[in-house]
Amino acid sequence: MPSIKKKPTVYDNIHDTEISFADYVKTLTIEDFLNYSKTCKYLEDQHTLDFDYLPREAIERCYERMKKNADAYFPGILGKDYKIEEGNSLAFLIFNNLNLKTDITVFHECPELARGIDKMDDDFATNHIVVKNKKSETEKNIYTKQKKKFDWGTKTYK
Amino acid sequence: MEQKLKLISMSNDEPLDSRTVRLFKSLSDMRKRHREENFQEWLKECNDDEVPNINFVKWFINDIREVLKHYHYEITDEKIFKDEIASFIYNLSEH
């Protein structure tokens, strides 16, 4: 008896590629999370909190140690900081020079934090339009300034 | 007799002429160059044990780098990082 091969339908294809949101989140890369405003903000906040927890204090302690060394062996160096209180400023300066340290496993453990990332295209489009508007506004201002020209005949600005 | 004070605007909307712009630019460049020279001289200055200030700056940067390494942080740009730390130390120092 000849076998009848069933023609694959559109529904079969959908069924093959359907995955849960949690599994979808696991397929995403760090760039995907950084390109989506909600997850990007979460990662940045986490990075700030992590830095504030231990590293900042370690840097402040390091500064205090170096300040004592400077007072003992290099008179004048760091001499304007009488109360040894610039450690926090140093920590802030260092924080601005660090790469974003991220841990995306938090989204694997709690996919709800990334809810909406599957509709990222829409968000990206919205952001893109906002940026475009800002740019055109700036260009508009520049154009207005350049419009003023000096007339050498009458020695006035037009 | 009382005199009324008049507030006179020191600037108008007209832009500066090119000679004045060049003058301010060269003054700014000169100040920048002067600051840079002072900074370089300060780095070469030595303490009582003949150890130059630049060594202290290097130790300082290495110590900070060790702390960051311990917490698995990466520096975005090494050169900018070093420049900023050196400027930070210089600005807080008596010279």
gemmi code that builds the backbone of each chain (N, CA, C; Angstrom):
import gemmi

chains = {
    "A": [
        ("MET", (0.847, -1.192, 0.000), (0.000, 0.000, 0.000), (0.889, 1.251, 0.000)),
        ("PRO", (0.655, 2.156, -0.898), (1.525, 3.349, -0.939), (1.296, 4.254, 0.279)),
        ("SER", (2.379, 4.705, 0.833), (2.253, 5.566, 2.030), (1.905, 7.001, 1.611)),
        ("ILE", (1.016, 7.567, 2.352), (0.611, 8.952, 2.043), (1.386, 9.906, 2.948)),
        ("LYS", (2.142, 10.679, 2.315), (2.947, 11.630, 3.101), (2.112, 12.887, 3.373)),
        ("LYS", (1.968, 13.179, 4.636), (1.147, 14.336, 4.991), (1.926, 15.636, 4.716)),
        ("LYS", (1.278, 16.520, 4.031), (1.908, 17.801, 3.717), (1.996, 18.663, 4.992)),
        ("PRO", (3.161, 19.156, 5.305), (3.257, 19.954, 6.545), (2.437, 21.250, 6.456)),
        ("THR", (1.705, 21.501, 7.487), (0.869, 22.721, 7.506), (1.593, 23.856, 8.230)),
        ("VAL", (1.009, 25.017, 8.149), (1.568, 26.191, 8.840), (1.573, 25.950, 10.347)),
        ("TYR", (0.501, 25.287, 10.853), (0.369, 25.037, 12.297), (1.464, 24.117, 12.809)),
        ("ASP", (1.863, 23.135, 11.936), (2.961, 22.234, 12.325), (4.239, 23.027, 12.559)),
        ("ASN", (4.507, 23.959, 11.662), (5.731, 24.759, 11.782), (5.739, 25.588, 13.070)),
        ("ILE", (4.580, 26.188, 13.362), (4.462, 27.008, 14.578), (4.697, 26.144, 15.808)),
        ("HIS", (4.111, 24.949, 15.800), (4.226, 24.049, 16.933), (5.699, 23.670, 17.181)),
        ("ASP", (6.450, 23.487, 16.066), (7.860, 23.093, 16.193), (8.699, 24.179, 16.863)),
        ("THR", (8.398, 25.448, 16.542), (9.264, 26.530, 17.018), (8.769, 27.193, 18.304)),
        ("GLU", (7.620, 26.814, 18.804), (7.078, 27.448, 20.004), (7.865, 27.050, 21.247)),
        ("ILE", (8.290, 28.028, 21.980), (8.965, 27.761, 23.250), (8.385, 28.665, 24.311)),
        ("SER", (8.590, 28.276, 25.556), (8.042, 29.103, 26.639), (8.866, 30.381, 26.772)),
        ("PHE", (8.309, 31.360, 27.468), (9.010, 32.641, 27.632), (10.314, 32.449, 28.415)),
        ("ALA", (10.239, 31.558, 29.415), (11.440, 31.287, 30.226), (12.561, 30.711, 29.359)),
        ("ASP", (12.189, 29.806, 28.448), (13.214, 29.214, 27.565), (13.717, 30.243, 26.560)),
        ("TYR", (12.810, 31.106, 26.129), (13.194, 32.162, 25.183), (14.236, 33.089, 25.824)),
        ("VAL", (13.998, 33.428, 27.096), (14.930, 34.320, 27.810), (16.323, 33.688, 27.889)),
        ("LYS", (16.343, 32.353, 28.032), (17.628, 31.655, 28.136), (18.425, 31.691, 26.830)),
        ("THR", (17.737, 31.910, 25.727), (18.440, 31.946, 24.438), (19.062, 33.329, 24.157)),
        ("LEU", (18.689, 34.316, 24.967), (19.140, 35.681, 24.699), (20.570, 35.919, 25.197)),
        ("THR", (21.214, 36.829, 24.535), (22.597, 37.165, 24.912), (22.627, 38.461, 25.730)),
        ("ILE", (23.786, 38.781, 26.205), (23.952, 40.005, 27.000), (23.562, 41.250, 26.194)),
        ("GLU", (23.883, 41.233, 24.889), (23.555, 42.383, 24.028), (22.042, 42.588, 23.963)),
        ("ASP", (21.306, 41.454, 23.896), (19.843, 41.551, 23.838), (19.301, 42.241, 25.090)),
        ("PHE", (19.852, 41.854, 26.242), (19.382, 42.457, 27.496), (19.768, 43.937, 27.575)),
        ("LEU", (20.920, 44.256, 27.030), (21.359, 45.663, 27.075), (20.601, 46.529, 26.071)),
        ("ASN", (20.071, 45.894, 25.018), (19.314, 46.657, 24.018), (17.872, 46.923, 24.434)),
        ("TYR", (17.426, 46.247, 25.470), (16.049, 46.451, 25.949), (16.108, 47.329, 27.201)),
        ("SER", (15.386, 48.458, 27.166), (15.546, 49.486, 28.211), (15.309, 48.946, 29.623)),
        ("LYS", (14.292, 48.101, 29.778), (13.927, 47.635, 31.124), (15.044, 46.766, 31.723)),
        ("THR", (15.530, 45.812, 30.938), (16.581, 44.924, 31.442), (17.916, 45.660, 31.549)),
        ("CYS", (18.121, 46.589, 30.622), (19.364, 47.378, 30.658), (19.420, 48.182, 31.952)),
        ("LYS", (18.293, 48.811, 32.310), (18.243, 49.610, 33.536), (18.466, 48.718, 34.757)),
        ("TYR", (17.870, 47.519, 34.701), (18.039, 46.593, 35.828), (19.515, 46.236, 35.994)),
        ("LEU", (20.190, 45.921, 34.879), (21.605, 45.532, 34.934), (22.483, 46.689, 35.419)),
        ("GLU", (22.157, 47.894, 34.957), (22.939, 49.068, 35.388), (22.752, 49.343, 36.881)),
        ("ASP", (21.499, 49.233, 37.325), (21.223, 49.451, 38.759), (21.944, 48.415, 39.609)),
        ("GLN", (21.913, 47.178, 39.125), (22.561, 46.082, 39.847), (24.076, 46.309, 39.924)),
        ("HIS", (24.616, 46.784, 38.807), (26.053, 47.090, 38.733), (26.417, 48.169, 39.767)),
        ("THR", (25.574, 49.200, 39.866), (25.811, 50.283, 40.830), (25.711, 49.769, 42.262)),
        ("LEU", (24.676, 48.965, 42.517), (24.484, 48.437, 43.873), (25.629, 47.519, 44.273)),
        ("ASP", (26.058, 46.678, 43.338), (27.171, 45.760, 43.614), (28.432, 46.535, 43.966)),
        ("PHE", (28.664, 47.622, 43.209), (29.862, 48.423, 43.450), (29.764, 49.109, 44.812)),
        ("ASP", (28.574, 49.544, 45.167), (28.367, 50.262, 46.427), (28.512, 49.356, 47.637)),
        ("TYR", (28.309, 48.074, 47.439), (28.280, 47.152, 48.575), (29.674, 46.947, 49.181)),
        ("LEU", (30.609, 46.377, 48.433), (31.953, 46.119, 48.968), (33.091, 46.889, 48.294)),
        ("PRO", (33.134, 46.912, 46.959), (34.291, 47.551, 46.309), (34.518, 49.012, 46.702)),
        ("ARG", (33.429, 49.765, 46.860), (33.581, 51.173, 47.211), (34.309, 51.330, 48.545)),
        ("GLU", (33.915, 50.509, 49.514), (34.561, 50.580, 50.833), (36.023, 50.154, 50.733)),
        ("ALA", (36.284, 49.138, 49.902), (37.667, 48.674, 49.725), (38.535, 49.780, 49.126)),
        ("ILE", (37.969, 50.521, 48.175), (38.710, 51.627, 47.553), (38.959, 52.731, 48.583)),
        ("GLU", (37.954, 53.011, 49.398), (38.126, 54.048, 50.430), (39.219, 53.647, 51.424)),
        ("ARG", (39.231, 52.354, 51.786), (40.279, 51.871, 52.718), (41.654, 51.986, 52.062)),
        ("CYS", (41.705, 51.625, 50.776), (42.952, 51.699, 50.013), (43.444, 53.149, 49.979)),
        ("TYR", (42.513, 54.075, 49.781), (42.876, 55.498, 49.729), (43.442, 55.950, 51.079)),
        ("GLU", (42.771, 55.536, 52.157), (43.234, 55.935, 53.495), (44.644, 55.415, 53.761)),
        ("ARG", (44.893, 54.179, 53.321), (46.228, 53.576, 53.496), (47.277, 54.383, 52.713)),
        ("MET", (46.925, 54.718, 51.476), (47.864, 55.466, 50.632), (48.083, 56.886, 51.170)),
        ("LYS", (47.046, 57.450, 51.735), (47.154, 58.791, 52.312), (48.140, 58.772, 53.493)),
        ("LYS", (48.048, 57.709, 54.310), (48.967, 57.588, 55.454), (50.400, 57.411, 54.959)),
        ("ASN", (50.572, 56.600, 53.924), (51.909, 56.414, 53.335), (52.451, 57.724, 52.793)),
        ("ALA", (51.557, 58.478, 52.132), (51.974, 59.761, 51.558), (52.411, 60.719, 52.661)),
        ("ASP", (51.634, 60.772, 53.752), (51.986, 61.663, 54.868), (53.343, 61.291, 55.462)),
        ("ALA", (53.616, 59.987, 55.500), (54.858, 59.526, 56.127), (56.071, 59.689, 55.211)),
        ("TYR", (55.906, 59.377, 53.920), (57.081, 59.320, 53.031), (57.076, 60.365, 51.906)),
        ("PHE", (55.909, 60.894, 51.567), (55.831, 61.890, 50.479), (55.086, 63.126, 50.965)),
        ("PRO", (55.738, 63.930, 51.803), (55.032, 65.105, 52.334), (54.558, 66.029, 51.204)),
        ("GLY", (53.318, 66.432, 51.299), (52.765, 67.319, 50.264), (51.794, 66.592, 49.355)),
        ("ILE", (52.093, 65.311, 49.094), (51.174, 64.554, 48.221), (49.883, 64.269, 48.999)),
        ("LEU", (48.782, 64.535, 48.384), (47.438, 64.432, 48.976), (47.313, 65.338, 50.217)),
        ("GLY", (48.177, 66.346, 50.263), (48.244, 67.230, 51.428), (47.027, 68.118, 51.615)),
        ("LYS", (46.269, 68.338, 50.537), (45.089, 69.215, 50.666), (43.895, 68.495, 51.304)),
        ("ASP", (43.988, 67.180, 51.370), (42.892, 66.411, 51.981), (43.213, 66.224, 53.466)),
        ("TYR", (42.888, 67.251, 54.263), (43.272, 67.236, 55.682), (42.524, 66.169, 56.477)),
        ("LYS", (41.253, 65.943, 56.107), (40.427, 65.056, 56.938), (40.303, 63.636, 56.372)),
        ("ILE", (41.094, 63.320, 55.399), (41.054, 61.997, 54.729), (39.614, 61.650, 54.333)),
        ("GLU", (39.024, 62.512, 53.528), (37.613, 62.292, 53.172), (37.391, 62.229, 51.652)),
        ("GLU", (38.478, 62.129, 50.907), (38.332, 62.123, 49.453), (38.236, 60.710, 48.861)),
        ("GLY", (38.211, 59.717, 49.746), (38.103, 58.321, 49.285), (36.838, 58.078, 48.480)),
        ("ASN", (35.772, 58.725, 48.898), (34.492, 58.570, 48.207), (34.553, 59.157, 46.796)),
        ("SER", (35.225, 60.308, 46.667), (35.387, 60.934, 45.342), (36.209, 60.025, 44.440)),
        ("LEU", (37.242, 59.410, 45.025), (38.077, 58.489, 44.251), (37.244, 57.296, 43.765)),
        ("ALA", (36.413, 56.771, 44.667), (35.563, 55.631, 44.304), (34.624, 56.005, 43.157)),
        ("PHE", (34.088, 57.208, 43.211), (33.191, 57.691, 42.161), (33.933, 57.806, 40.827)),
        ("LEU", (35.144, 58.349, 40.907), (35.979, 58.502, 39.698), (36.271, 57.119, 39.078)),
        ("ILE", (36.599, 56.167, 39.944), (36.921, 54.818, 39.459), (35.680, 54.152, 38.858)),
        ("PHE", (34.556, 54.320, 39.527), (33.300, 53.714, 39.041), (32.985, 54.149, 37.608)),
        ("ASN", (33.276, 55.407, 37.305), (33.013, 55.925, 35.952), (33.963, 55.360, 34.902)),
        ("ASN", (35.003, 54.690, 35.354), (35.969, 54.118, 34.410), (35.868, 52.606, 34.310)),
        ("LEU", (34.774, 52.044, 34.811), (34.641, 50.581, 34.800), (33.672, 50.108, 33.729)),
        ("ASN", (33.974, 48.929, 33.216), (33.028, 48.290, 32.297), (31.839, 47.783, 33.104)),
        ("LEU", (30.721, 47.705, 32.468), (29.512, 47.206, 33.136), (29.695, 45.723, 33.463)),
        ("LYS", (29.611, 45.412, 34.775), (29.731, 43.997, 35.175), (28.323, 43.437, 35.327)),
        ("THR", (28.009, 42.467, 34.506), (26.632, 41.980, 34.486), (26.544, 40.483, 34.748)),
        ("ASP", (25.392, 40.082, 35.253), (25.122, 38.667, 35.468), (23.707, 38.397, 34.949)),
        ("ILE", (23.651, 37.792, 33.745), (22.328, 37.615, 33.123), (21.605, 36.362, 33.635)),
        ("THR", (22.257, 35.565, 34.471), (21.590, 34.365, 34.997), (20.376, 34.741, 35.857)),
        ("VAL", (20.398, 35.987, 36.356), (19.265, 36.450, 37.166), (17.970, 36.430, 36.332)),
        ("PHE", (18.094, 36.684, 35.032), (16.913, 36.643, 34.153), (16.496, 35.201, 33.860)),
        ("HIS", (17.458, 34.287, 33.898), (17.124, 32.870, 33.700), (16.353, 32.354, 34.920)),
        ("GLU", (16.801, 32.820, 36.099), (16.143, 32.368, 37.331), (14.792, 33.056, 37.535)),
        ("CYS", (14.699, 34.292, 37.090), (13.453, 35.048, 37.241), (13.105, 35.735, 35.919)),
        ("PRO", (12.519, 35.004, 34.984), (12.228, 35.586, 33.657), (11.288, 36.779, 33.711)),
        ("GLU", (10.519, 36.893, 34.779), (9.576, 38.017, 34.890), (10.292, 39.371, 34.834)),
        ("LEU", (11.547, 39.381, 35.258), (12.317, 40.628, 35.224), (12.524, 41.120, 33.792)),
        ("ALA", (12.458, 40.171, 32.868), (12.676, 40.528, 31.455), (11.366, 40.535, 30.672)),
        ("ARG", (10.260, 40.562, 31.377), (8.950, 40.529, 30.714), (8.832, 41.686, 29.706)),
        ("GLY", (8.490, 41.349, 28.487), (8.358, 42.377, 27.452), (9.531, 42.401, 26.492)),
        ("ILE", (10.562, 41.651, 26.816), (11.755, 41.659, 25.951), (11.456, 41.007, 24.591)),
        ("ASP", (10.444, 40.150, 24.562), (10.071, 39.524, 23.295), (9.415, 40.530, 22.348)),
        ("LYS", (8.994, 41.679, 22.893), (8.417, 42.738, 22.040), (9.423, 43.871, 21.894)),
        ("MET", (10.681, 43.511, 21.981), (11.754, 44.502, 21.992), (11.755, 45.397, 20.752)),
        ("ASP", (11.378, 44.846, 19.619), (11.397, 45.611, 18.368), (10.566, 46.883, 18.481)),
        ("ASP", (9.385, 46.728, 19.145), (8.506, 47.891, 19.303), (9.173, 48.973, 20.134)),
        ("ASP", (9.768, 48.519, 21.242), (10.427, 49.474, 22.139), (11.572, 50.162, 21.432)),
        ("PHE", (12.303, 49.378, 20.671), (13.461, 49.940, 19.976), (12.992, 51.009, 18.980)),
        ("ALA", (11.883, 50.682, 18.294), (11.352, 51.633, 17.314), (10.957, 52.942, 17.988)),
        ("THR", (10.311, 52.831, 19.162), (9.883, 54.037, 19.889), (11.094, 54.872, 20.285)),
        ("ASN", (12.092, 54.174, 20.842), (13.300, 54.900, 21.263), (13.955, 55.588, 20.075)),
        ("HIS", (13.980, 54.848, 18.983), (14.637, 55.369, 17.798), (13.993, 56.674, 17.334)),
        ("ILE", (12.669, 56.713, 17.385), (11.933, 57.909, 16.958), (12.257, 59.074, 17.893)),
        ("VAL", (12.308, 58.798, 19.206), (12.591, 59.846, 20.187), (13.960, 60.459, 19.923)),
        ("VAL", (14.943, 59.611, 19.692), (16.309, 60.081, 19.438), (16.334, 60.922, 18.170)),
        ("LYS", (15.629, 60.450, 17.162), (15.603, 61.141, 15.884), (15.035, 62.562, 16.034)),
        ("ASN", (13.965, 62.651, 16.857), (13.345, 63.963, 17.079), (14.306, 64.923, 17.752)),
        ("LYS", (15.040, 64.396, 18.753), (15.989, 65.240, 19.478), (17.042, 65.776, 18.520)),
        ("LYS", (17.519, 64.891, 17.666), (18.584, 65.248, 16.742), (18.117, 66.349, 15.780)),
        ("SER", (16.907, 66.143, 15.274), (16.397, 67.117, 14.312), (16.197, 68.476, 14.967)),
        ("GLU", (15.832, 68.463, 16.279), (15.655, 69.703, 17.020), (16.986, 70.445, 17.135)),
        ("THR", (18.049, 69.670, 17.439), (19.382, 70.273, 17.557), (19.804, 70.870, 16.228)),
        ("GLU", (19.580, 70.102, 15.172), (19.952, 70.579, 13.839), (19.230, 71.874, 13.498)),
        ("LYS", (17.959, 71.917, 13.942), (17.142, 73.098, 13.686), (17.766, 74.326, 14.351)),
        ("ASN", (18.218, 74.150, 15.626), (18.827, 75.264, 16.360), (20.112, 75.735, 15.693)),
        ("ILE", (20.917, 74.776, 15.269), (22.179, 75.125, 14.620), (21.902, 75.921, 13.347)),
        ("TYR", (20.903, 75.485, 12.630), (20.556, 76.123, 11.360), (20.177, 77.581, 11.578)),
        ("THR", (19.430, 77.830, 12.652), (18.986, 79.197, 12.950), (20.192, 80.107, 13.213)),
        ("LYS", (21.186, 79.573, 13.909), (22.368, 80.378, 14.222), (23.168, 80.683, 12.955)),
        ("GLN", (23.289, 79.706, 12.109), (24.092, 79.882, 10.906), (23.437, 80.824, 9.900)),
        ("LYS", (22.150, 80.999, 10.060), (21.406, 81.822, 9.114), (21.864, 83.279, 9.144)),
        ("LYS", (22.359, 83.730, 10.301), (22.787, 85.119, 10.474), (24.088, 85.359, 9.710)),
        ("LYS", (24.016, 86.205, 8.704), (25.206, 86.452, 7.880), (25.618, 87.920, 7.933)),
        ("PHE", (26.892, 88.108, 7.812), (27.430, 89.469, 7.871), (27.464, 90.076, 6.464)),
        ("ASP", (26.917, 91.249, 6.376), (26.917, 91.924, 5.084), (28.030, 92.961, 5.094)),
        ("TRP", (29.055, 92.733, 4.273), (30.226, 93.608, 4.277), (29.907, 94.996, 3.693)),
        ("GLY", (28.920, 95.066, 2.852), (28.564, 96.346, 2.247), (28.057, 97.330, 3.294)),
        ("THR", (27.086, 96.876, 4.087), (26.510, 97.758, 5.106), (27.149, 97.567, 6.472)),
        ("LYS", (28.038, 96.548, 6.619), (28.707, 96.199, 7.870), (27.695, 95.909, 8.989)),
        ("THR", (26.690, 95.198, 8.639), (25.686, 94.775, 9.639), (25.390, 93.308, 9.445)),
        ("TYR", (24.724, 92.748, 10.465), (24.309, 91.350, 10.366), (22.904, 91.255, 9.828)),
        ("LYS", (22.724, 90.312, 8.928), (21.381, 90.114, 8.374), (20.810, 88.829, 8.923)),
    ],
    "B": [
        ("MET", (25.808, 114.542, 45.979), (24.726, 114.226, 45.037), (24.760, 112.743, 44.668)),
        ("GLU", (23.604, 112.168, 44.725), (23.547, 110.729, 44.431), (23.593, 110.460, 42.929)),
        ("GLN", (24.353, 109.484, 42.599), (24.434, 109.119, 41.177), (23.732, 107.791, 40.950)),
        ("LYS", (23.022, 107.731, 39.887), (22.338, 106.481, 39.563), (23.291, 105.544, 38.834)),
        ("LEU", (23.271, 104.312, 39.285), (24.140, 103.325, 38.634), (23.431, 102.737, 37.426)),
        ("LYS", (24.155, 102.668, 36.365), (23.593, 102.082, 35.155), (24.274, 100.752, 34.879)),
        ("LEU", (23.476, 99.764, 34.619), (24.044, 98.451, 34.294), (24.294, 98.391, 32.789)),
        ("ILE", (25.558, 98.336, 32.449), (25.893, 98.295, 31.026), (26.250, 96.866, 30.627)),
        ("SER", (25.649, 96.411, 29.580), (25.951, 95.068, 29.084), (27.358, 95.054, 28.494)),
        ("MET", (28.167, 94.093, 28.944), (29.551, 94.003, 28.477), (29.659, 93.264, 27.146)),
        ("SER", (28.599, 92.615, 26.775), (28.673, 91.883, 25.510), (27.388, 92.072, 24.722)),
        ("ASN", (27.517, 92.009, 23.446), (26.313, 92.041, 22.620), (26.219, 90.728, 21.836)),
        ("ASP", (25.254, 90.657, 21.007), (25.033, 89.401, 20.295), (26.024, 89.158, 19.159)),
        ("GLU", (26.754, 90.187, 18.822), (27.682, 90.036, 17.697), (28.851, 89.133, 18.080)),
        ("PRO", (29.265, 88.266, 17.202), (30.380, 87.373, 17.537), (31.704, 88.131, 17.558)),
        ("LEU", (32.696, 87.533, 18.237), (34.014, 88.174, 18.315), (34.690, 88.118, 16.952)),
        ("ASP", (35.544, 89.096, 16.705), (36.236, 89.047, 15.413), (37.345, 87.991, 15.472)),
        ("SER", (37.845, 87.612, 14.333), (38.742, 86.458, 14.239), (40.042, 86.657, 15.028)),
        ("ARG", (40.534, 87.886, 15.091), (41.778, 88.139, 15.827), (41.588, 87.879, 17.320)),
        ("THR", (40.444, 88.328, 17.857), (40.159, 88.108, 19.285), (39.991, 86.616, 19.557)),
        ("VAL", (39.321, 85.927, 18.648), (39.123, 84.484, 18.816), (40.476, 83.788, 18.856)),
        ("ARG", (41.364, 84.195, 17.925), (42.710, 83.593, 17.869), (43.487, 83.878, 19.150)),
        ("LEU", (43.329, 85.100, 19.663), (44.033, 85.491, 20.889), (43.584, 84.613, 22.057)),
        ("PHE", (42.264, 84.462, 22.219), (41.743, 83.645, 23.326), (42.147, 82.188, 23.178)),
        ("LYS", (42.184, 81.742, 21.943), (42.549, 80.343, 21.692), (44.010, 80.111, 22.066)),
        ("SER", (44.874, 81.058, 21.665), (46.301, 80.879, 21.978), (46.547, 81.018, 23.475)),
        ("LEU", (45.780, 81.898, 24.140), (45.903, 82.025, 25.602), (45.505, 80.722, 26.295)),
        ("SER", (44.407, 80.161, 25.806), (43.921, 78.906, 26.374), (44.940, 77.779, 26.153)),
        ("ASP", (45.510, 77.723, 24.943), (46.529, 76.703, 24.642), (47.751, 76.872, 25.532)),
        ("MET", (48.132, 78.147, 25.735), (49.318, 78.418, 26.546), (49.092, 77.976, 27.991)),
        ("ARG", (47.905, 78.289, 28.509), (47.571, 77.893, 29.887), (47.587, 76.366, 30.027)),
        ("LYS", (47.033, 75.714, 29.001), (46.974, 74.251, 29.002), (48.390, 73.672, 29.000)),
        ("ARG", (49.252, 74.241, 28.149), (50.639, 73.773, 28.043), (51.387, 73.993, 29.355)),
        ("HIS", (51.105, 75.140, 29.964), (51.741, 75.490, 31.227), (51.351, 74.508, 32.326)),
        ("ARG", (50.051, 74.180, 32.371), (49.545, 73.221, 33.366), (50.208, 71.862, 33.171)),
        ("GLU", (50.324, 71.463, 31.915), (50.921, 70.166, 31.577), (52.388, 70.114, 32.009)),
        ("GLU", (53.101, 71.242, 31.757), (54.522, 71.308, 32.149), (54.673, 71.231, 33.666)),
        ("ASN", (53.808, 71.956, 34.372), (53.845, 71.930, 35.846), (53.612, 70.519, 36.370)),
        ("PHE", (52.653, 69.843, 35.745), (52.314, 68.477, 36.162), (53.501, 67.537, 35.946)),
        ("GLN", (54.143, 67.667, 34.778), (55.297, 66.812, 34.470), (56.451, 67.080, 35.436)),
        ("GLU", (56.643, 68.365, 35.775), (57.706, 68.712, 36.736), (57.406, 68.116, 38.103)),
        ("TRP", (56.140, 68.199, 38.482), (55.718, 67.664, 39.787), (55.959, 66.153, 39.857)),
        ("LEU", (55.713, 65.462, 38.765), (55.931, 64.005, 38.736), (57.400, 63.667, 38.985)),
        ("LYS", (58.288, 64.553, 38.517), (59.730, 64.290, 38.651), (60.287, 64.706, 40.018)),
        ("GLU", (59.534, 65.515, 40.734), (60.018, 65.964, 42.053), (60.221, 64.769, 42.984)),
        ("CYS", (61.255, 64.853, 43.843), (61.583, 63.721, 44.716), (61.310, 64.049, 46.178)),
        ("ASN", (61.147, 62.993, 46.973), (61.004, 63.177, 48.425), (62.396, 63.145, 49.065)),
        ("ASP", (62.460, 63.055, 50.394), (63.756, 63.087, 51.096), (64.633, 61.888, 50.732)),
        ("ASP", (63.997, 60.775, 50.367), (64.773, 59.572, 50.010), (65.071, 59.500, 48.509)),
        ("GLU", (64.912, 60.594, 47.836), (65.175, 60.686, 46.385), (64.261, 59.781, 45.551)),
        ("VAL", (63.061, 59.562, 46.037), (62.074, 58.778, 45.277), (61.119, 59.767, 44.602)),
        ("PRO", (60.999, 59.718, 43.275), (60.137, 60.700, 42.600), (58.644, 60.460, 42.846)),
        ("ASN", (57.866, 61.539, 42.709), (56.410, 61.455, 42.941), (55.732, 60.462, 41.994)),
        ("ILE", (56.327, 60.299, 40.826), (55.712, 59.389, 39.841), (55.638, 57.962, 40.385)),
        ("ASN", (56.603, 57.608, 41.234), (56.575, 56.263, 41.829), (55.369, 56.086, 42.740)),
        ("PHE", (55.075, 57.149, 43.495), (53.903, 57.086, 44.378), (52.633, 56.913, 43.547)),
        ("VAL", (52.564, 57.677, 42.453), (51.376, 57.593, 41.579), (51.238, 56.162, 41.044)),
        ("LYS", (52.362, 55.561, 40.641), (52.318, 54.189, 40.111), (51.859, 53.197, 41.177)),
        ("TRP", (52.381, 53.335, 42.409), (51.967, 52.432, 43.497), (50.478, 52.569, 43.755)),
        ("PHE", (50.040, 53.820, 43.756), (48.626, 54.121, 44.018), (47.756, 53.409, 42.967)),
        ("ILE", (48.114, 53.589, 41.710), (47.321, 52.996, 40.614), (47.345, 51.468, 40.706)),
        ("ASN", (48.516, 50.908, 41.011), (48.612, 49.443, 41.130), (47.750, 48.912, 42.266)),
        ("ASP", (47.738, 49.640, 43.384), (46.910, 49.215, 44.522), (45.425, 49.205, 44.152)),
        ("ILE", (45.011, 50.266, 43.466), (43.603, 50.360, 43.042), (43.292, 49.222, 42.066)),
        ("ARG", (44.232, 48.982, 41.175), (44.031, 47.924, 40.176), (43.867, 46.553, 40.848)),
        ("GLU", (44.630, 46.336, 41.923), (44.529, 45.068, 42.669), (43.138, 44.906, 43.293)),
        ("VAL", (42.645, 46.013, 43.846), (41.304, 45.981, 44.458), (40.265, 45.624, 43.401)),
        ("LEU", (40.368, 46.267, 42.239), (39.393, 46.028, 41.165), (39.488, 44.601, 40.639)),
        ("LYS", (40.722, 44.094, 40.578), (40.934, 42.724, 40.109), (40.279, 41.730, 41.074)),
        ("HIS", (40.396, 42.036, 42.348), (39.813, 41.160, 43.376), (38.299, 41.045, 43.220)),
        ("TYR", (37.678, 42.145, 42.805), (36.215, 42.136, 42.631), (35.795, 41.895, 41.170)),
        ("HIS", (36.742, 41.446, 40.369), (36.484, 41.084, 38.958), (35.925, 42.232, 38.118)),
        ("TYR", (36.486, 43.404, 38.326), (36.074, 44.536, 37.498), (37.095, 44.768, 36.393)),
        ("GLU", (36.604, 45.249, 35.265), (37.495, 45.595, 34.149), (37.456, 47.099, 33.914)),
        ("ILE", (38.623, 47.630, 33.591), (38.722, 49.076, 33.348), (38.411, 49.347, 31.877)),
        ("THR", (37.607, 50.374, 31.632), (37.190, 50.678, 30.254), (38.387, 51.063, 29.388)),
        ("ASP", (39.156, 52.041, 29.862), (40.302, 52.518, 29.082), (41.457, 52.769, 30.048)),
        ("GLU", (42.490, 51.957, 29.927), (43.623, 52.015, 30.858), (44.264, 53.406, 30.900)),
        ("LYS", (44.449, 54.008, 29.729), (45.155, 55.289, 29.650), (44.354, 56.392, 30.360)),
        ("ILE", (43.073, 56.445, 30.035), (42.213, 57.464, 30.664), (42.174, 57.249, 32.174)),
        ("PHE", (42.082, 55.978, 32.564), (42.032, 55.626, 33.983), (43.279, 56.153, 34.705)),
        ("LYS", (44.461, 55.865, 34.131), (45.719, 56.297, 34.744), (45.802, 57.827, 34.804)),
        ("ASP", (45.413, 58.478, 33.711), (45.450, 59.949, 33.651), (44.552, 60.561, 34.729)),
        ("GLU", (43.372, 59.994, 34.876), (42.407, 60.561, 35.827), (42.874, 60.374, 37.269)),
        ("ILE", (43.456, 59.201, 37.554), (43.951, 58.964, 38.924), (45.127, 59.911, 39.213)),
        ("ALA", (46.023, 60.039, 38.231), (47.187, 60.923, 38.417), (46.724, 62.367, 38.630)),
        ("SER", (45.730, 62.805, 37.863), (45.197, 64.168, 38.025), (44.550, 64.338, 39.395)),
        ("PHE", (43.858, 63.296, 39.822), (43.193, 63.317, 41.129), (44.229, 63.530, 42.240)),
        ("ILE", (45.327, 62.769, 42.166), (46.378, 62.893, 43.186), (47.023, 64.282, 43.110)),
        ("TYR", (47.296, 64.709, 41.888), (47.956, 66.012, 41.679), (47.100, 67.154, 42.240)),
        ("ASN", (45.807, 67.100, 41.965), (44.916, 68.178, 42.420), (44.782, 68.229, 43.940)),
        ("LEU", (44.986, 67.080, 44.587), (44.887, 67.063, 46.055), (46.235, 67.279, 46.727)),
        ("SER", (47.266, 67.512, 45.923), (48.613, 67.661, 46.491), (49.036, 69.121, 46.543)),
        ("GLU", (49.949, 69.374, 47.468), (50.479, 70.737, 47.580), (51.680, 70.865, 46.653)),
        ("HIS", (51.620, 71.834, 45.749), (52.745, 72.001, 44.817), (52.925, 73.472, 44.471)),
    ],
}
model = gemmi.Model(1)
for chain_id, residues in chains.items():
    chain = gemmi.Chain(chain_id)
    for i, (resn, *xyz) in enumerate(residues, 1):
        res = gemmi.Residue()
        res.name, res.seqid = resn, gemmi.SeqId(i, " ")
        for name, pos in zip(("N", "CA", "C"), xyz):
            atom = gemmi.Atom()
            atom.name, atom.element = name, gemmi.Element(name[0])
            atom.pos, atom.b_iso = gemmi.Position(*pos), 0.0
            res.add_atom(atom)
        chain.add_residue(res)
    model.add_chain(chain)
structure = gemmi.Structure()
structure.add_model(model)
structure.setup_entities()
